[in-house]
Amino acid sequence: ANVMTPAYLTILCKGFSVRRNGDLLIAERADDQFIAENPVSLLGLIAVAEVRGEAWQATDDEGDAFVDRFGRSADGG
């Protein structure tokens, strides 16, 4: 099933406005701004920020554990 529309609607329900700038979507709410190529990626970025907060980046140990479990090609690098 296509989750693009439900992802977009979820972003709106979270109080964000969404606009397109070229090939990118930009979600904004107060001082928060997230940019991604599609609604699913955009919602994922918002979720990461909501759960992990200002320190959203993975630590070295977290990154190593991810690569050990899923392999280097899964980490996008």
Salt bridges, closest charged atoms under 4 A:
GLU28 OE1 - ARG19 NE 3.36
ASP32 OD2 - ARG29 NH2 3.59
GLU50 OE1 - LYS14 NZ 2.84
GLU62 OE1 - ARG52 NH2 2.81
ASP75 OD2 - ARG72 NH1 2.93
